[in-house]
Amino acid sequence: MLAACGKQQPQFTLQGNTGSGEDTLYIYGVDDRYQKIDTIVTGDDGEFLYTLPTDTVLPLTLIMGDTLLPVYAEPDTEATLAVSNSRWHIEGGAVQALHDSIVSKLDSIGELSKQYTVIDSFIKHHPYSDVNIYILWRYFVESDEARGSIAKHRIGMMGGTLQDNSYVSSIKKIVSAKQQNIQHRSAPDFNLKALDGSTLQRADYKEQYLLMTFWASWDSASTQYIRSLKEISETSDTAMFRMINISLDYDTAAWKQAIKSDSLPGSHVCDGRMWESSIVKEFTINRLPFSILVNPYMRIEQFNVTPEWIIANVDSLTTSYKSKLDKKKASPKNKKVKSSKQIKPKEEPKKEHEKRLTLPRPRPGMKSNDKNQQVQETPQ
């Protein structure tokens, strides 16, 4: 009995060397089986050791600068961060090996239809494998070529427990959004706390164009994207065009430093929840950087906007809308016409002969004399 109580819980170990000296890595759970974000601080030589007690397989994601690596934390398994052909990957564990095998095979196939054939075969033979979650994301959510109906069909091929997985459910939502042509639909409502302490709400940007950009300081493509928006902020009409930058950073200190050092424009928001942030889920964001343009009518004007498109079109959009506003204000329908109060003349009292004579209603046993308009009682 004592031996059973003293038995240690199985654990997963990940070790390696980033080769870049002291650094900070992040590792977080993909679904609700592990709802945490862990920080890994490497030594001066870049080495690190990460341990996680677990008695089941946990799909995780390791963030190393711009690189996101899928990690499968298996009980009593030692894994290593390795590099080959200038690409980082994880070695160690049966699920990790299965992942590497199918991804390597898919990446070697250029034609999309042939990839689907390989994916179908994999799901058929491994319906409950957590690797299916990564396949869904990589080849059906991130891919612009993939259609929503195709992704839903693959989800239907998976085992029941995997279909009910929280992450797969979020993928279903993203796939549905891709199917529905999200452009020109009403933008989801939001209530955000900005870096300066102010509260940002969708209603605050009525009669303005709003560019919402999702980014992270650890993603170099994101920081480059945000910097390119500085040109827009310096030349655009700030009364008609606003920007909100929503960061998926976990390290808020690094986020604030990036904003300060690059003098990034716009309002800044970060809740430290990364991909689990409610607004990220509301807008079904699946990659970084990602921008959405909301028009003054609170509808999505453009989805996945590039800085080049914004620079080329923002002036014409704001000028056109401003012209519409000016015409609307100048319209006769919107002009208030002042009207003086009309005083009704006092009515003169009606003359006696104009007064209407009201007679009592005859009761049983009574009759009316039309001649003198008097009612007399009938003799008994």
C-alpha positions as a Markdown table, in Angstrom:
| # | Residue | x | y | z |
|---|---|---|---|---|
| 1 | Met | 0.0 | 0.0 | 0.0 |
| 2 | Leu | 2.8 | 2.4 | 0.9 |
| 3 | Ala | 4.6 | 1.5 | -2.3 |
| 4 | Ala | 1.5 | 2.4 | -4.3 |
| 5 | Cys | 1.2 | 5.7 | -2.6 |
| 6 | Gly | 4.8 | 6.5 | -3.2 |
| 7 | Lys | 4.7 | 5.7 | -6.9 |
| 8 | Gln | 5.8 | 8.7 | -9.0 |
| 9 | Gln | 3.5 | 10.0 | -11.8 |
| 10 | Pro | 4.9 | 9.3 | -15.3 |
| 11 | Gln | 6.5 | 12.4 | -16.9 |
| 12 | Phe | 7.5 | 13.7 | -20.3 |
| 13 | Thr | 11.0 | 15.3 | -20.7 |
| 14 | Leu | 12.1 | 17.6 | -23.5 |
| 15 | Gln | 15.7 | 18.8 | -23.7 |
| 16 | Gly | 17.9 | 20.5 | -26.2 |
| 17 | Asn | 20.1 | 23.5 | -27.2 |
| 18 | Thr | 18.8 | 26.5 | -29.2 |
| 19 | Gly | 22.3 | 27.4 | -30.2 |
| 20 | Ser | 21.6 | 31.1 | -29.5 |
| 21 | Gly | 22.7 | 31.6 | -25.9 |
| 22 | Glu | 20.2 | 32.7 | -23.2 |
| 23 | Asp | 16.7 | 32.7 | -24.6 |
| 24 | Thr | 13.1 | 32.3 | -23.6 |
| 25 | Leu | 10.9 | 29.6 | -25.2 |
| 26 | Tyr | 7.1 | 29.0 | -24.7 |
| 27 | Ile | 5.2 | 25.8 | -24.7 |
| 28 | Tyr | 1.4 | 25.5 | -24.5 |
| 29 | Gly | -1.4 | 23.0 | -24.7 |
| 30 | Val | -3.3 | 22.7 | -28.0 |
| 31 | Asp | -6.6 | 21.6 | -26.4 |
| 32 | Asp | -8.3 | 21.5 | -23.0 |
| 33 | Arg | -6.2 | 18.6 | -21.8 |
| 34 | Tyr | -3.5 | 21.0 | -20.9 |
| 35 | Gln | -4.7 | 24.6 | -20.6 |
| 36 | Lys | -1.4 | 26.2 | -19.6 |
| 37 | Ile | 1.4 | 28.2 | -21.1 |
| 38 | Asp | 4.9 | 27.3 | -19.7 |
| 39 | Thr | 8.0 | 29.4 | -20.0 |
| 40 | Ile | 11.4 | 27.7 | -20.7 |
| 41 | Val | 14.4 | 29.9 | -20.0 |
| 42 | Thr | 17.6 | 28.5 | -21.6 |
| 43 | Gly | 21.1 | 28.7 | -20.0 |
| 44 | Asp | 23.9 | 31.0 | -21.2 |
| 45 | Asp | 24.9 | 28.2 | -23.6 |
| 46 | Gly | 21.3 | 27.8 | -25.0 |
| 47 | Glu | 20.7 | 24.5 | -23.2 |
| 48 | Phe | 17.3 | 23.7 | -21.5 |
| 49 | Leu | 15.4 | 20.9 | -19.8 |
| 50 | Tyr | 11.6 | 20.8 | -19.6 |
| 51 | Thr | 9.6 | 18.2 | -17.7 |
| 52 | Leu | 5.8 | 17.7 | -17.6 |
| 53 | Pro | 4.1 | 15.1 | -15.4 |
| 54 | Thr | 1.4 | 13.3 | -17.5 |
| 55 | Asp | -0.2 | 9.9 | -17.7 |
| 56 | Thr | -1.7 | 10.5 | -21.2 |
| 57 | Val | -0.5 | 12.0 | -24.5 |
| 58 | Leu | -0.7 | 15.8 | -24.6 |
| 59 | Pro | -0.5 | 17.7 | -27.9 |
| 60 | Leu | 1.6 | 20.8 | -27.3 |
| 61 | Thr | 3.2 | 23.6 | -29.4 |
| 62 | Leu | 6.7 | 24.9 | -28.7 |
| 63 | Ile | 7.4 | 28.5 | -29.7 |
| 64 | Met | 11.1 | 29.3 | -30.6 |
| 65 | Gly | 11.2 | 32.8 | -32.0 |
| 66 | Asp | 9.5 | 32.5 | -35.4 |
| 67 | Thr | 9.3 | 28.8 | -35.3 |
| 68 | Leu | 6.2 | 26.8 | -34.0 |
| 69 | Leu | 6.9 | 23.1 | -33.4 |
| 70 | Pro | 4.3 | 20.4 | -32.7 |
| 71 | Val | 5.3 | 18.4 | -29.6 |
| 72 | Tyr | 3.5 | 15.3 | -28.3 |
| 73 | Ala | 4.2 | 14.8 | -24.6 |
| 74 | Glu | 4.0 | 11.1 | -24.0 |
| 75 | Pro | 4.3 | 9.5 | -20.5 |
| 76 | Asp | 7.7 | 8.2 | -19.6 |
| 77 | Thr | 9.2 | 9.6 | -22.8 |
| 78 | Glu | 12.4 | 11.6 | -23.4 |
| 79 | Ala | 12.4 | 13.9 | -26.4 |
| 80 | Thr | 15.1 | 16.1 | -27.9 |
| 81 | Leu | 15.1 | 19.3 | -29.8 |
| 82 | Ala | 17.1 | 18.6 | -32.9 |
| 83 | Val | 18.0 | 20.4 | -36.2 |
| 84 | Ser | 18.5 | 18.8 | -39.6 |
| 85 | Asn | 18.7 | 20.5 | -43.0 |
| 86 | Ser | 18.4 | 23.8 | -41.2 |
| 87 | Arg | 15.0 | 22.9 | -39.8 |
| 88 | Trp | 14.1 | 22.3 | -36.2 |
| 89 | His | 12.1 | 19.3 | -35.2 |
| 90 | Ile | 11.4 | 17.1 | -32.1 |
| 91 | Glu | 12.8 | 13.6 | -31.8 |
| 92 | Gly | 11.5 | 10.9 | -29.4 |
| 93 | Gly | 8.2 | 9.1 | -28.8 |
| 94 | Ala | 5.9 | 6.9 | -30.9 |
| 95 | Val | 3.4 | 9.7 | -31.6 |
| 96 | Gln | 6.1 | 12.1 | -32.6 |
| 97 | Ala | 7.6 | 9.6 | -35.0 |
| 98 | Leu | 4.1 | 9.0 | -36.5 |
| 99 | His | 3.7 | 12.7 | -37.0 |
| 100 | Asp | 7.1 | 13.2 | -38.6 |
| 101 | Ser | 6.4 | 10.2 | -41.0 |
| 102 | Ile | 3.1 | 11.5 | -42.3 |
| 103 | Val | 4.1 | 15.2 | -42.5 |
| 104 | Ser | 7.3 | 14.2 | -44.4 |
| 105 | Lys | 5.3 | 12.2 | -46.9 |
| 106 | Leu | 2.7 | 14.9 | -47.4 |
| 107 | Asp | 5.3 | 17.6 | -47.9 |
| 108 | Ser | 7.0 | 15.6 | -50.6 |
| 109 | Ile | 3.7 | 15.5 | -52.6 |
| 110 | Gly | 3.0 | 18.7 | -54.5 |
| 111 | Glu | -0.5 | 17.9 | -55.8 |
| 112 | Leu | -3.4 | 18.7 | -53.4 |
| 113 | Ser | -5.6 | 15.9 | -54.5 |
| 114 | Lys | -2.8 | 13.3 | -53.9 |
| 115 | Gln | -2.3 | 14.8 | -50.5 |
| 116 | Tyr | -5.9 | 14.3 | -49.7 |
| 117 | Thr | -5.6 | 10.6 | -50.7 |
| 118 | Val | -2.7 | 10.1 | -48.3 |
| 119 | Ile | -4.6 | 12.0 | -45.5 |
| 120 | Asp | -7.7 | 9.8 | -46.0 |
| 121 | Ser | -5.6 | 6.7 | -45.7 |
| 122 | Phe | -3.9 | 8.0 | -42.5 |
| 123 | Ile | -7.1 | 8.9 | -40.8 |
| 124 | Lys | -8.7 | 5.6 | -41.7 |
| 125 | His | -5.8 | 3.7 | -40.1 |
| 126 | His | -5.3 | 6.1 | -37.2 |
| 127 | Pro | -8.8 | 7.5 | -36.4 |
| 128 | Tyr | -8.0 | 8.4 | -32.8 |
| 129 | Ser | -4.4 | 9.7 | -33.3 |
| 130 | Asp | -3.7 | 13.2 | -32.0 |
| 131 | Val | -1.6 | 13.7 | -35.2 |
| 132 | Asn | -5.0 | 14.2 | -37.0 |
| 133 | Ile | -5.4 | 17.5 | -35.1 |
| 134 | Tyr | -2.2 | 18.9 | -36.7 |
| 135 | Ile | -3.1 | 17.5 | -40.1 |
| 136 | Leu | -6.5 | 19.4 | -39.9 |
| 137 | Trp | -4.8 | 22.6 | -39.0 |
| 138 | Arg | -1.9 | 22.4 | -41.4 |
| 139 | Tyr | -3.7 | 21.2 | -44.5 |
| 140 | Phe | -7.3 | 22.4 | -44.1 |
| 141 | Val | -7.2 | 25.5 | -42.0 |
| 142 | Glu | -3.9 | 27.2 | -42.9 |
| 143 | Ser | -4.2 | 26.3 | -46.6 |
| 144 | Asp | -6.2 | 28.8 | -48.6 |
| 145 | Glu | -6.8 | 26.2 | -51.3 |
| 146 | Ala | -8.7 | 23.8 | -48.9 |
| 147 | Arg | -12.5 | 24.0 | -49.0 |
| 148 | Gly | -14.5 | 23.8 | -45.8 |
| 149 | Ser | -16.7 | 20.9 | -47.0 |
| 150 | Ile | -13.5 | 18.8 | -47.6 |
| 151 | Ala | -12.3 | 19.5 | -44.0 |
| 152 | Lys | -15.6 | 18.6 | -42.5 |
| 153 | His | -15.6 | 15.3 | -44.3 |
| 154 | Arg | -12.2 | 14.5 | -42.8 |
| 155 | Ile | -13.4 | 15.4 | -39.3 |
| 156 | Gly | -16.3 | 12.9 | -39.9 |
| 157 | Met | -13.8 | 10.2 | -40.6 |
| 158 | Met | -12.1 | 10.6 | -37.2 |
| 159 | Gly | -13.0 | 8.7 | -34.0 |
| 160 | Gly | -15.8 | 10.0 | -31.8 |
| 161 | Thr | -13.6 | 11.2 | -29.0 |
| 162 | Leu | -11.4 | 13.2 | -31.4 |
| 163 | Gln | -14.5 | 14.8 | -33.0 |
| 164 | Asp | -15.6 | 16.0 | -29.6 |
| 165 | Asn | -12.1 | 17.4 | -28.9 |
| 166 | Ser | -12.2 | 21.2 | -28.0 |
| 167 | Tyr | -9.5 | 22.0 | -30.6 |
| 168 | Val | -11.3 | 20.1 | -33.3 |
| 169 | Ser | -14.5 | 22.0 | -32.4 |
| 170 | Ser | -12.6 | 25.3 | -32.9 |
| 171 | Ile | -11.4 | 24.1 | -36.2 |
| 172 | Lys | -15.0 | 23.4 | -37.2 |
| 173 | Lys | -15.8 | 27.0 | -36.4 |
| 174 | Ile | -12.9 | 28.3 | -38.5 |
| 175 | Val | -13.9 | 26.0 | -41.4 |
| 176 | Ser | -17.5 | 27.2 | -41.2 |
| 177 | Ala | -16.3 | 30.8 | -41.3 |
| 178 | Lys | -14.2 | 30.1 | -44.4 |
| 179 | Gln | -17.3 | 28.5 | -46.1 |
| 180 | Gln | -19.6 | 31.4 | -45.3 |
| 181 | Asn | -17.6 | 34.2 | -47.2 |
| 182 | Ile | -17.0 | 36.2 | -44.1 |
| 183 | Gln | -16.4 | 39.3 | -46.1 |
| 184 | His | -19.2 | 41.9 | -45.8 |
| 185 | Arg | -20.7 | 40.2 | -42.7 |
| 186 | Ser | -21.1 | 42.1 | -39.5 |
| 187 | Ala | -17.9 | 42.3 | -37.5 |
| 188 | Pro | -18.1 | 40.5 | -34.1 |
| 189 | Asp | -18.6 | 42.8 | -31.1 |
| 190 | Phe | -15.7 | 43.3 | -28.8 |
| 191 | Asn | -14.7 | 44.9 | -25.5 |
| 192 | Leu | -10.9 | 45.2 | -25.2 |
| 193 | Lys | -8.5 | 46.7 | -22.6 |
| 194 | Ala | -5.8 | 48.7 | -24.3 |
| 195 | Leu | -2.2 | 49.3 | -23.2 |
| 196 | Asp | -3.0 | 52.9 | -22.2 |
| 197 | Gly | -5.8 | 51.7 | -19.9 |
| 198 | Ser | -8.7 | 52.7 | -22.2 |
| 199 | Thr | -11.5 | 50.4 | -23.2 |
| 200 | Leu | -12.0 | 49.7 | -26.9 |
| 201 | Gln | -15.4 | 48.7 | -28.2 |
| 202 | Arg | -16.7 | 48.2 | -31.7 |
| 203 | Ala | -19.3 | 50.9 | -31.3 |
| 204 | Asp | -16.5 | 53.4 | -30.7 |
| 205 | Tyr | -15.5 | 53.2 | -34.4 |
| 206 | Lys | -18.8 | 53.9 | -35.9 |
| 207 | Glu | -18.4 | 56.2 | -39.0 |
| 208 | Gln | -14.7 | 55.2 | -39.2 |
| 209 | Tyr | -12.7 | 52.6 | -41.0 |
| 210 | Leu | -11.0 | 50.2 | -38.5 |
| 211 | Leu | -8.0 | 48.1 | -39.3 |
| 212 | Met | -7.6 | 45.2 | -36.8 |
| 213 | Thr | -4.2 | 43.5 | -37.0 |
| 214 | Phe | -3.3 | 40.3 | -35.1 |
| 215 | Trp | 0.4 | 39.9 | -34.5 |
| 216 | Ala | 3.1 | 38.8 | -32.0 |
| 217 | Ser | 6.5 | 40.3 | -31.1 |
| 218 | Trp | 8.0 | 36.8 | -31.3 |
| 219 | Asp | 7.0 | 36.5 | -35.0 |
| 220 | Ser | 9.3 | 38.5 | -37.3 |
| 221 | Ala | 6.8 | 38.6 | -40.1 |
| 222 | Ser | 4.3 | 40.2 | -37.7 |
| 223 | Thr | 6.7 | 42.9 | -36.5 |
| 224 | Gln | 7.7 | 43.7 | -40.1 |
| 225 | Tyr | 4.0 | 43.9 | -41.0 |
| 226 | Ile | 3.2 | 46.3 | -38.1 |
| 227 | Arg | 6.2 | 48.5 | -38.9 |
| 228 | Ser | 4.8 | 48.9 | -42.5 |
| 229 | Leu | 1.6 | 50.3 | -41.1 |
| 230 | Lys | 3.5 | 53.4 | -39.8 |
| 231 | Glu | 3.4 | 54.9 | -43.3 |
| 232 | Ile | -0.4 | 54.6 | -43.3 |
| 233 | Ser | -0.8 | 56.2 | -39.8 |
| 234 | Glu | 1.4 | 59.1 | -40.9 |
| 235 | Thr | -0.5 | 59.9 | -44.1 |
| 236 | Ser | -4.1 | 58.8 | -43.5 |
| 237 | Asp | -7.0 | 60.8 | -42.0 |
| 238 | Thr | -7.0 | 59.7 | -38.4 |
| 239 | Ala | -10.6 | 61.0 | -38.0 |
| 240 | Met | -11.7 | 58.5 | -40.5 |
| 241 | Phe | -9.2 | 55.6 | -40.2 |
| 242 | Arg | -8.1 | 53.9 | -37.0 |
| 243 | Met | -6.0 | 50.9 | -36.1 |
| 244 | Ile | -6.1 | 48.3 | -33.3 |
| 245 | Asn | -3.2 | 45.9 | -33.0 |
| 246 | Ile | -4.0 | 42.7 | -31.1 |
| 247 | Ser | -1.0 | 40.8 | -29.9 |
| 248 | Leu | -0.8 | 37.1 | -29.3 |
| 249 | Asp | 2.2 | 37.5 | -27.0 |
| 250 | Tyr | 2.4 | 35.6 | -23.7 |
| 251 | Asp | 5.4 | 37.7 | -22.5 |
| 252 | Thr | 3.8 | 41.2 | -22.1 |
| 253 | Ala | 7.1 | 42.7 | -21.2 |
| 254 | Ala | 8.5 | 41.7 | -24.6 |
| 255 | Trp | 5.3 | 43.0 | -26.3 |
| 256 | Lys | 5.6 | 46.4 | -24.6 |
| 257 | Gln | 9.3 | 46.6 | -25.5 |
| 258 | Ala | 8.5 | 45.9 | -29.2 |
| 259 | Ile | 5.9 | 48.7 | -29.3 |
| 260 | Lys | 8.3 | 51.2 | -27.6 |
| 261 | Ser | 11.4 | 50.4 | -29.6 |
| 262 | Asp | 9.6 | 50.5 | -33.0 |
| 263 | Ser | 7.1 | 53.3 | -32.1 |
| 264 | Leu | 4.4 | 51.1 | -33.5 |
| 265 | Pro | 1.2 | 53.0 | -34.4 |
| 266 | Gly | -2.4 | 52.5 | -33.3 |
| 267 | Ser | -4.0 | 51.2 | -30.1 |
| 268 | His | -2.4 | 48.1 | -28.6 |
| 269 | Val | -4.1 | 45.1 | -26.9 |
| 270 | Cys | -2.7 | 42.0 | -25.3 |
| 271 | Asp | -4.3 | 39.7 | -22.8 |
| 272 | Gly | -1.5 | 37.1 | -22.6 |
| 273 | Arg | -3.7 | 34.2 | -23.7 |
| 274 | Met | -2.2 | 33.8 | -27.2 |
| 275 | Trp | -4.4 | 31.6 | -29.4 |
| 276 | Glu | -6.8 | 31.1 | -26.6 |
| 277 | Ser | -7.8 | 34.8 | -26.6 |
| 278 | Ser | -11.5 | 35.3 | -27.0 |
| 279 | Ile | -11.2 | 37.9 | -29.8 |
| 280 | Val | -8.8 | 35.6 | -31.7 |
| 281 | Lys | -11.5 | 32.9 | -31.6 |
| 282 | Glu | -14.3 | 35.4 | -32.4 |
| 283 | Phe | -12.5 | 36.4 | -35.6 |
| 284 | Thr | -11.4 | 32.8 | -36.4 |
| 285 | Ile | -7.7 | 33.9 | -36.7 |
| 286 | Asn | -5.5 | 31.0 | -37.8 |
| 287 | Arg | -2.2 | 32.6 | -38.8 |
| 288 | Leu | 0.1 | 35.6 | -38.1 |
| 289 | Pro | 0.1 | 38.3 | -39.2 |
| 290 | Phe | -3.5 | 38.8 | -40.1 |
| 291 | Ser | -5.5 | 42.0 | -40.7 |
| 292 | Ile | -9.2 | 42.7 | -41.1 |
| 293 | Leu | -10.7 | 45.9 | -42.3 |
| 294 | Val | -14.0 | 46.9 | -40.8 |
| 295 | Asn | -16.0 | 49.6 | -42.5 |
| 296 | Pro | -18.0 | 52.4 | -40.9 |
| 297 | Tyr | -21.2 | 50.3 | -41.1 |
| 298 | Met | -19.5 | 47.7 | -38.8 |
| 299 | Arg | -19.1 | 45.2 | -41.6 |
| 300 | Ile | -16.0 | 43.4 | -42.7 |
| 301 | Glu | -14.8 | 45.2 | -45.8 |
| 302 | Gln | -11.7 | 43.1 | -46.4 |
| 303 | Phe | -10.4 | 39.9 | -44.9 |
| 304 | Asn | -6.7 | 39.0 | -44.7 |
| 305 | Val | -5.6 | 42.5 | -45.9 |
| 306 | Thr | -2.0 | 43.2 | -47.0 |
| 307 | Pro | -0.2 | 46.5 | -46.1 |
| 308 | Glu | 0.1 | 47.2 | -49.8 |
| 309 | Trp | -3.7 | 47.0 | -50.3 |
| 310 | Ile | -4.3 | 49.3 | -47.3 |
| 311 | Ile | -1.7 | 51.9 | -48.6 |
| 312 | Ala | -3.3 | 51.8 | -52.1 |
| 313 | Asn | -6.9 | 52.1 | -51.0 |
| 314 | Val | -7.3 | 53.7 | -47.6 |
| 315 | Asp | -7.4 | 57.3 | -48.9 |
| 316 | Ser | -10.0 | 56.6 | -51.6 |
| 317 | Leu | -12.2 | 54.6 | -49.1 |
| 318 | Thr | -12.1 | 57.3 | -46.4 |
| 319 | Thr | -12.6 | 60.2 | -48.9 |
| 320 | Ser | -15.6 | 58.4 | -50.5 |
| 321 | Tyr | -17.3 | 57.8 | -47.2 |
| 322 | Lys | -16.6 | 61.3 | -46.0 |
| 323 | Ser | -18.2 | 62.6 | -49.2 |
| 324 | Lys | -21.3 | 60.5 | -48.5 |
| 325 | Leu | -21.5 | 61.9 | -44.9 |
| 326 | Asp | -21.3 | 65.4 | -46.2 |
| 327 | Lys | -24.1 | 64.8 | -48.7 |
| 328 | Lys | -26.2 | 63.2 | -46.1 |
| 329 | Lys | -25.8 | 66.2 | -43.8 |
| 330 | Ala | -26.6 | 68.6 | -46.6 |
| 331 | Ser | -29.7 | 66.7 | -47.6 |
| 332 | Pro | -33.0 | 68.6 | -47.0 |
| 333 | Lys | -34.4 | 65.7 | -45.1 |
| 334 | Asn | -31.8 | 66.2 | -42.4 |
| 335 | Lys | -32.4 | 70.0 | -42.1 |
| 336 | Lys | -34.5 | 71.0 | -39.1 |
| 337 | Val | -37.3 | 73.4 | -40.1 |
| 338 | Lys | -38.2 | 75.8 | -37.4 |
| 339 | Ser | -42.0 | 76.2 | -37.1 |
| 340 | Ser | -43.7 | 78.8 | -35.0 |
| 341 | Lys | -46.4 | 77.7 | -32.6 |
| 342 | Gln | -49.8 | 78.4 | -34.0 |
| 343 | Ile | -52.2 | 79.8 | -31.3 |
| 344 | Lys | -55.6 | 78.4 | -31.7 |
| 345 | Pro | -58.3 | 81.0 | -31.5 |
| 346 | Lys | -60.6 | 80.8 | -28.5 |
| 347 | Glu | -63.9 | 79.2 | -29.4 |
| 348 | Glu | -66.9 | 81.5 | -28.7 |
| 349 | Pro | -69.5 | 79.9 | -26.5 |
| 350 | Lys | -72.3 | 78.3 | -28.6 |
| 351 | Lys | -75.6 | 80.1 | -28.7 |
| 352 | Glu | -78.5 | 78.6 | -27.0 |
| 353 | His | -80.2 | 77.3 | -30.2 |
| 354 | Glu | -76.9 | 75.7 | -31.2 |
| 355 | Lys | -76.7 | 73.6 | -28.1 |
| 356 | Arg | -77.5 | 70.0 | -28.6 |
| 357 | Leu | -80.5 | 68.9 | -26.6 |
| 358 | Thr | -79.9 | 65.6 | -24.8 |
| 359 | Leu | -83.0 | 63.7 | -23.9 |
| 360 | Pro | -83.2 | 61.0 | -21.2 |
| 361 | Arg | -83.5 | 57.4 | -22.5 |
| 362 | Pro | -87.2 | 56.3 | -22.2 |
| 363 | Arg | -87.8 | 53.7 | -19.6 |
| 364 | Pro | -90.4 | 50.9 | -19.7 |
| 365 | Gly | -93.8 | 52.4 | -18.9 |
| 366 | Met | -92.8 | 55.9 | -20.3 |
| 367 | Lys | -93.4 | 57.6 | -23.6 |
| 368 | Ser | -92.0 | 60.6 | -25.3 |
| 369 | Asn | -94.1 | 63.6 | -26.5 |
| 370 | Asp | -92.4 | 64.9 | -29.6 |
| 371 | Lys | -94.2 | 68.2 | -29.4 |
| 372 | Asn | -92.8 | 69.5 | -26.1 |
| 373 | Gln | -90.0 | 67.0 | -25.8 |
| 374 | Gln | -91.2 | 66.0 | -22.3 |
| 375 | Val | -91.6 | 62.6 | -21.0 |
| 376 | Gln | -94.9 | 61.8 | -19.3 |
| 377 | Glu | -95.8 | 58.8 | -17.2 |
| 378 | Thr | -98.4 | 56.5 | -18.7 |
| 379 | Pro | -101.5 | 56.2 | -16.5 |
| 380 | Gln | -101.9 | 52.8 | -14.9 |
